[in-house]
């Protein structure tokens, strides 16, 4: 853990249909891994704050800085 400042993220594509290939090659889901839910889960496990949607990014930042 070399990160000393809070990290806030947002994962797009949460409402994409299952099995839909979107974006660049690195975003392709392989073997059932790499879904938006998988990414969110792993980020939270690593201590990253994840905004559920774009409109919550600002409030998530405010919440984190006011801790």
Residue pairs with C-beta under 8 A, 6 or more apart in sequence:
1 47
6 49
6 64
6 65
7 47
7 48
7 49
8 48
8 49
8 50
8 51
8 57
8 60
8 61
8 64
9 43
9 48
9 49
9 50
9 51
10 50
10 51
10 53
10 54
10 57
11 36
11 39
11 40
11 43
11 50
12 36
13 22
13 23
13 27
13 36
14 36
14 37
14 40
14 53
16 22
16 36
19 29
21 27
21 28
21 29
27 34
28 34
29 35
40 50
43 50
44 50
49 60
49 63
49 64
50 60
51 57
51 59
51 60
